[in-house]
Amino acid sequence: MSAAVAAYDRNNIFARILRGEIPCKKVYEDEHALAFHDIHPQAKIHVLVIPKGAYVSMADFSAQASDKEIAGFVRAVGKTAEILGVVESGYRLLANHGPNSHQEVPHLHVHIFGGQALGKMLAVERKA
């Protein structure tokens, strides 16, 4: 594990959702992952998929999760997109890592955006 991976905060909002302390509008759940609607959607369809294990980021997950957890999580993302009906029309996946990406919750999560044309991927000012 890289020294850059922060310690997992067991009281983050996604950990609390996984423990059933905070409700969510569930889309999909299996032994490895939970998918639910974002409470502040940024697109017509905006769903989060989180692994059930205590992982801060994709770097942490890819280094520490078992092969079974990794395969299960990836399959849960695909199954969720299928349930949402966005496979044919297309969708965007987004996973933030760390402060420069504006990761707000220190638990690995993948956003699924869809249900509409999403436009350019990034609106970033380029510096010369």
URUR-V540916 format. One line per field, one symbol per residue. ss: DSSP state (H for helix, E for strand, - for the rest). psi: psi as a letter, one per 40 degrees, with the letter a starting at -180 (. if undefined). Layout:
ss->???
psi->???
This chain:
ss->------------HHHHHH-------EEEE---EEEEE-------EEEEEEE------HHHHHHH--HHHHHHHHHHHHHHHHHH------EEEE----HHH-------EEEEEE--------------
psi->hieehiihheeiddddddeedhiighdihaedihhihhegheidhhihhiieighdidddddddiidddddddddddddddddefedddiihihhihiddefhdhfhhihhhhaeiheaidighhhh.
